[in-house]
Amino acid sequence: MEIRRVELLNDKTGLVMDIKEESYNEAIEKLRLIVEAIEKGDLEVDLLSEKVKEASRLIKLCKDKLYKADLEVKKVLEELD
């Protein structure tokens, strides 16, 4: 898991926290598990809302990673010309 430093202060301790950002594959696997649980009907209503929010965050993360990878590939290909 990639660790990215952010300037977030913990309300209780006042310390700067590290936030772990999932890799693309980790995010996809988490999404797969969320979808599987929803399809089985295993989630309580309160947990369902939480999981949908988490799925939304993971989808945004994946889209961002794909966009960045696309830009990097295009840049490398342009350098070959």
C-alpha distances in whole Angstrom, upper triangle without the diagonal:
4,6,10,13,15,19,19,21,21,25,25,24,25,22,19,16,12,10,7,6,5,6,10,10,8,10,13,13,13,16,18,18,19,22,23,23,25,27,28,29,28,27,29,30,28,25,25,25,22,20,22,21,17,18,19,16,14,17,17,13,14,17,16,14,17,19,17,17,21,22,20,22,25,25,25,28,30,30,31,34
4,6,10,13,16,17,20,20,24,25,24,23,20,17,14,10,9,6,5,6,7,10,12,11,12,15,16,16,18,20,21,21,24,25,26,28,30,31,32,30,29,31,32,30,27,27,27,23,22,23,21,18,19,19,16,14,17,16,13,14,17,15,12,16,17,15,16,19,20,18,20,23,23,23,26,28,27,29,32
4,7,9,13,14,16,17,20,22,20,20,16,13,11,7,6,5,6,9,10,14,15,14,14,18,18,18,20,23,23,23,26,27,28,29,32,33,33,31,30,31,32,29,27,28,27,23,23,24,22,18,20,20,17,16,19,18,14,16,19,16,15,18,20,17,18,22,22,20,23,26,25,25,29,30,30,32,35
4,6,10,11,14,16,19,21,20,18,15,12,10,6,6,6,7,10,12,15,17,16,16,19,20,19,21,24,24,24,27,29,29,30,33,34,35,33,31,32,32,30,27,28,27,24,23,24,21,19,20,20,16,16,18,17,13,16,18,15,14,18,18,16,18,21,20,19,22,25,24,25,28,29,28,31,34
4,7,9,12,13,17,19,17,15,12,9,8,5,7,9,10,14,15,18,21,19,19,23,24,22,24,27,27,27,30,32,32,33,36,37,37,35,33,34,34,31,29,30,28,25,25,26,23,21,23,22,18,19,21,19,16,19,21,18,17,21,21,19,21,24,23,22,25,27,26,27,30,31,31,33,36
4,6,9,11,14,17,16,14,11,8,7,6,7,10,11,15,17,20,22,21,20,23,25,23,24,28,28,27,30,32,32,32,35,37,36,35,32,33,32,29,28,29,27,24,24,25,21,20,22,21,17,18,21,18,16,19,21,18,18,22,21,19,22,25,24,23,27,28,27,29,32,32,32,35,37
4,6,10,12,15,14,11,9,6,7,8,10,13,15,18,21,23,26,24,23,27,28,26,27,31,31,30,32,35,34,34,38,39,38,37,34,34,34,31,29,30,28,25,26,27,23,22,24,23,20,21,24,21,19,23,24,21,21,25,24,22,25,28,26,26,30,31,30,32,35,35,35,38,40
4,6,9,12,11,9,8,5,6,8,9,13,14,18,21,23,26,23,22,26,27,25,26,29,29,28,31,33,32,32,36,37,36,34,31,31,31,27,26,28,25,22,24,24,21,20,23,22,18,20,23,20,19,23,24,21,22,26,25,24,27,29,28,28,32,33,32,34,37,37,37,40,42
4,6,9,8,5,5,5,6,10,11,15,17,21,24,26,29,26,25,29,29,27,28,32,31,30,33,35,33,34,37,38,37,35,32,32,31,28,27,29,27,23,25,26,23,22,25,24,21,23,26,24,22,26,27,25,26,29,29,28,30,33,32,32,35,37,36,38,41,41,41,44,46
4,6,6,5,5,6,7,10,11,15,18,21,24,27,29,26,25,28,29,26,28,31,30,28,31,33,32,32,36,37,35,33,30,30,29,26,25,27,25,22,24,25,22,21,24,24,21,23,26,24,23,26,28,26,27,30,31,29,32,35,34,34,37,39,38,40,43,43,43,46,48
4,6,6,8,10,10,14,15,18,21,24,27,30,31,28,27,31,31,28,29,33,31,30,33,35,33,33,37,37,36,34,31,30,29,25,25,27,25,22,25,26,23,22,26,25,22,25,28,26,25,29,30,28,30,33,33,32,35,37,37,37,40,42,41,43,46,46,46,49,51
4,6,8,11,11,15,16,19,22,25,29,31,33,29,29,32,32,29,31,34,32,31,34,36,34,34,38,38,37,34,31,30,30,26,26,28,26,23,26,28,25,24,28,28,25,27,30,29,28,31,33,31,32,35,36,35,37,40,39,39,43,44,44,45,48,49,49,52,54
4,5,9,10,13,16,19,22,25,28,31,33,29,29,33,33,30,32,35,33,32,36,37,35,36,40,40,39,36,33,33,33,29,28,31,29,26,28,30,27,26,29,29,26,28,31,30,28,31,33,31,32,35,36,34,36,39,39,39,42,44,43,44,47,48,48,50,53
4,7,9,13,15,19,21,25,28,31,33,30,29,33,33,30,32,36,34,33,36,38,37,37,41,41,40,38,35,34,34,30,30,32,30,27,29,30,27,26,29,29,26,28,31,29,27,31,32,30,31,34,34,33,35,38,37,37,40,42,41,42,45,46,45,48,51
4,6,10,13,16,19,22,25,28,30,27,27,31,31,29,31,34,33,32,35,37,36,36,40,41,40,37,35,34,34,31,30,32,30,26,28,30,26,25,28,28,25,26,29,27,25,29,31,28,28,32,32,30,33,36,35,34,38,39,38,39,43,43,43,46,48
4,7,10,13,16,20,22,25,27,25,24,28,29,27,29,32,31,30,33,35,34,35,38,39,39,36,34,34,34,30,29,31,29,25,27,28,25,23,26,26,22,23,26,24,22,26,27,25,25,29,29,27,29,32,31,31,34,36,34,36,39,39,39,42,44
4,6,10,13,16,19,22,24,21,21,25,25,23,25,28,27,27,30,32,31,32,35,36,35,33,30,31,31,28,26,28,26,22,23,25,22,20,23,23,19,20,23,22,20,23,25,22,22,26,27,25,27,30,29,29,32,34,33,34,37,38,38,41,43
4,7,10,13,16,19,21,18,18,22,22,21,23,26,25,25,28,30,29,30,33,34,34,32,30,31,31,28,26,27,26,22,23,24,21,19,21,21,18,18,21,20,17,20,22,20,19,23,24,22,24,27,27,26,29,31,30,31,34,35,35,37,40
4,6,10,13,16,18,15,15,19,19,17,19,22,22,21,24,26,26,27,30,31,31,29,27,28,28,25,23,24,23,19,19,21,18,15,18,18,14,14,18,16,14,17,19,17,17,20,21,20,21,24,24,24,27,29,29,29,32,34,34,36,39
4,6,9,13,14,12,12,16,16,14,17,20,19,19,22,24,24,25,28,29,29,27,25,27,27,25,22,23,22,19,18,20,17,14,16,17,13,13,16,15,12,15,17,16,15,18,20,18,19,23,23,22,25,27,27,28,31,32,32,34,37
4,7,9,11,9,9,13,14,13,14,17,18,18,20,22,22,24,26,28,28,27,25,27,27,25,22,22,21,18,17,18,16,13,14,15,11,10,13,12,9,11,14,12,11,15,16,15,16,19,20,19,22,24,24,25,28,29,30,32,34
4,6,8,6,6,9,10,10,12,14,15,15,18,19,20,21,23,25,26,24,23,25,26,24,21,21,21,18,16,17,16,12,13,14,11,9,11,12,8,9,13,12,10,13,16,15,15,18,20,19,21,24,24,25,27,29,30,31,34
4,5,5,6,9,10,11,12,14,16,17,18,20,21,23,24,26,27,26,25,28,28,27,24,23,23,21,18,19,18,15,14,15,13,10,12,12,9,8,12,11,9,11,14,13,12,16,17,17,18,21,22,22,24,26,27,28,31
4,6,5,6,9,10,11,12,14,15,16,18,20,21,22,24,26,25,25,27,28,27,24,23,23,21,18,18,18,14,13,14,12,9,10,11,8,6,9,10,7,8,12,12,11,14,16,15,16,19,20,21,22,25,26,27,29
4,5,5,6,9,10,10,12,14,15,16,18,20,21,23,24,24,23,27,27,27,23,22,23,21,18,19,19,15,14,16,14,11,12,14,11,9,12,13,11,11,15,15,14,16,19,18,19,22,23,23,24,27,28,29,31
4,5,5,6,9,10,11,12,14,15,17,19,20,21,23,22,21,24,25,24,21,20,21,18,16,17,17,13,12,15,13,9,12,14,11,10,14,14,12,14,17,17,16,19,21,21,22,25,26,26,27,30,31,32,34
4,5,5,6,9,10,11,12,14,15,17,18,20,21,20,19,22,23,22,19,18,18,16,13,14,13,10,9,11,9,6,8,10,8,7,11,12,10,12,15,16,15,18,20,20,21,24,25,26,27,30,31,32,34
4,5,5,6,9,10,10,12,14,15,16,18,20,20,19,22,23,23,19,18,19,17,14,14,15,12,10,12,11,8,8,11,10,8,11,13,12,12,15,16,16,18,20,21,21,24,25,26,27,29,31,32,34
4,5,5,6,9,10,11,12,14,15,17,19,18,18,21,22,22,18,17,19,17,14,15,16,13,11,14,13,10,11,14,13,11,15,16,15,16,19,20,19,21,24,24,24,27,29,29,30,33,34,34,37
4,5,5,6,9,10,11,12,14,15,17,16,15,18,19,18,15,14,15,13,10,12,12,9,8,11,11,8,10,13,12,11,15,16,15,17,20,21,20,23,25,25,26,29,30,30,32,34,36,36,39
4,5,5,6,8,10,11,12,14,15,15,14,17,18,18,15,13,14,13,9,10,11,8,6,9,10,7,8,11,11,10,13,15,15,16,18,20,20,21,24,25,25,28,30,30,31,34,35,36,38
4,6,5,6,9,10,11,12,14,14,14,18,19,20,16,14,16,15,12,12,14,12,9,13,14,11,11,15,14,13,15,18,17,17,21,22,22,23,26,27,27,29,31,31,32,35,36,37,39
4,5,5,6,9,10,11,12,11,12,15,17,17,14,13,15,14,10,12,14,11,10,14,14,12,13,17,16,15,18,20,20,20,24,25,24,26,29,29,30,32,34,34,35,38,39,40,42
4,5,5,6,9,10,11,10,9,13,14,14,11,9,11,10,7,8,11,9,7,11,12,11,12,15,15,15,17,20,20,20,23,25,25,26,29,30,30,33,35,35,36,39,40,41,43
4,5,5,6,9,10,11,11,14,15,16,13,10,13,13,9,9,12,11,9,12,14,12,12,16,17,15,17,20,20,20,23,25,25,26,29,30,30,32,35,35,36,38,40,41,43
4,5,5,6,9,9,10,14,15,17,14,12,15,15,11,12,15,14,12,15,17,15,16,19,20,18,21,23,23,23,26,28,27,29,32,33,32,35,37,37,38,41,42,43,45
4,6,5,6,5,7,10,12,14,11,9,13,13,9,11,14,13,12,15,17,16,17,20,20,20,22,25,25,25,28,30,30,31,34,35,35,37,39,40,41,43,45,46,48
4,5,5,6,6,10,10,12,10,7,11,12,9,9,13,13,11,14,16,16,16,19,20,20,22,24,25,25,28,30,30,31,34,35,35,37,39,40,41,43,45,46,48
4,5,8,9,12,13,16,14,11,14,15,12,12,16,16,14,16,19,18,18,21,22,21,23,26,26,26,29,31,31,32,35,36,36,38,40,41,41,44,46,46,48
4,5,8,11,13,16,14,12,15,16,14,15,18,18,16,19,22,20,21,24,25,24,26,29,29,29,32,34,33,35,38,39,38,41,43,43,44,46,48,49,51
4,6,8,10,13,11,9,13,14,12,13,17,17,16,19,21,20,21,24,25,25,27,29,30,30,33,35,35,36,39,40,40,42,44,45,46,48,50,51,53
4,7,10,12,10,9,13,13,12,14,17,16,16,19,21,20,21,24,25,25,27,30,30,30,33,35,35,36,39,40,40,42,45,45,46,48,50,51,53
4,6,8,6,6,9,10,9,11,14,14,14,17,18,18,20,22,23,24,26,28,29,29,32,33,34,35,38,39,40,42,44,44,46,48,49,50,52
4,6,5,6,9,10,10,12,14,15,16,18,20,20,22,24,25,26,28,30,31,32,34,36,36,38,40,41,42,44,46,47,48,50,52,53,55
4,5,5,7,9,10,11,13,14,15,17,19,20,21,23,25,26,27,29,30,31,33,35,36,37,39,41,42,43,45,47,48,49,51,53,54
4,5,6,7,9,10,11,13,15,16,17,19,20,22,23,25,26,28,29,31,32,34,35,37,39,40,41,43,44,46,47,49,51,52,54
4,5,5,6,9,10,10,12,14,15,16,18,20,21,22,24,26,27,28,30,32,33,34,36,37,39,40,42,43,45,46,48,49,51
4,5,5,6,9,10,10,12,14,15,16,18,20,21,22,24,26,27,28,30,31,33,35,36,37,39,40,42,43,45,47,48,50
4,5,5,6,9,10,11,13,14,15,17,19,20,21,23,25,26,27,29,30,32,33,35,36,38,39,41,42,44,46,47,49
4,6,5,6,9,10,11,12,14,16,17,19,20,21,23,25,26,27,29,30,32,33,35,36,38,39,41,42,44,46,48
4,5,5,6,9,10,10,12,14,15,16,18,20,21,22,24,26,27,28,30,31,33,34,36,37,39,40,42,43,45
4,5,5,6,9,10,10,12,14,15,16,18,20,21,22,24,26,27,29,30,31,33,35,36,37,39,41,42,44
4,5,5,6,9,10,11,12,14,16,17,19,20,21,23,25,26,27,29,30,32,33,35,36,38,40,41,43
4,5,5,6,9,10,11,12,14,15,17,18,20,21,23,24,26,27,29,30,32,33,35,36,38,39,41
4,5,5,6,9,10,10,12,14,15,16,18,20,21,22,24,26,27,28,30,31,33,34,36,38,39
4,5,5,6,9,10,11,12,14,15,17,18,20,21,23,24,26,27,29,30,32,33,35,37,38
4,6,5,6,9,10,11,12,14,15,17,18,20,21,23,24,26,27,29,30,32,33,35,37
4,5,5,6,9,10,10,12,14,15,16,18,20,21,22,24,26,27,28,30,32,33,35
4,5,5,6,9,10,11,12,14,15,16,18,20,21,22,24,26,27,29,30,32,34
4,5,5,6,9,10,10,12,14,15,17,18,20,21,23,24,26,27,29,31,32
4,6,5,6,9,10,11,12,14,16,17,18,20,21,23,24,26,27,29,31
4,5,5,6,9,10,10,12,14,15,16,18,20,21,22,24,26,27,29
4,5,5,6,9,10,10,12,14,15,16,18,20,21,22,25,26,28
4,5,5,6,9,10,11,12,14,15,17,18,20,21,23,25,26
4,5,5,6,9,10,11,12,14,15,17,18,20,21,23,25
4,5,5,6,9,10,10,12,14,15,16,18,20,21,23
4,5,5,6,9,10,11,12,14,15,17,19,20,22
4,5,5,6,9,10,11,12,14,15,17,19,21
4,5,5,6,9,10,11,12,14,15,17,19
4,5,5,6,9,10,11,12,14,16,17
4,6,5,6,9,10,10,12,15,16
4,5,5,6,9,10,11,13,15
4,5,5,6,9,10,11,13
4,5,5,6,9,10,11
4,5,5,6,9,10
4,5,5,7,9
4,5,5,7
4,5,5
4,5
4
